[in-house]
Amino acid sequence: MANLSGLAGGVLIGLSAVLLMATIGRIAGISGIVSGLLLERPAGDSAWRLAFLLGLVSGPLALVILKLDLGNVAAEPDAIIGAPAGDVGLMLLAGLLVGIGTGIGGGCTSGHGVCGLARLSHRSLIATLTFLLVAMATVYLVRHQIGGGV
């Protein structure tokens, strides 16, 4: 039987987005949730944001603690979660650039790709197509022009 963890993950992401919209009328865009928690701090709006983020990180932590292997994406056969592909400084720089990009783009892949497309948002369609095209161009450049990657 094929590994269905990707399907299960997609269903859970969709379910969480629907439940968040149905219960409190909010979009499950991670950049908006984080920026609202760290920067905006509207009165009485922090609890659900913190709960959502804790839920996001608790899944991988539970896998590590319980030593469950639901499909290894790590380079090492015995690892559950692999070592970073680059050094920590490079990862911090990449995270900063992603954060700046989500600010410029008015949201992230989860907000636009999952929630915006489901609401038939024209702006989200353009943003998602842009994310995908830039990702494909980056992979092509890194793998075939620069010669890095696997």
Secondary structure as UniProt FT lines:
FT   HELIX           5..24
FT   HELIX           30..35
FT   HELIX           36..40
FT   TURN            43..44
FT   HELIX           46..66
FT   TURN            77..78
FT   HELIX           88..105
FT   HELIX           110..116
FT   HELIX           117..118
FT   TURN            119..120
FT   HELIX           122..140
FT   HELIX           141..146
//
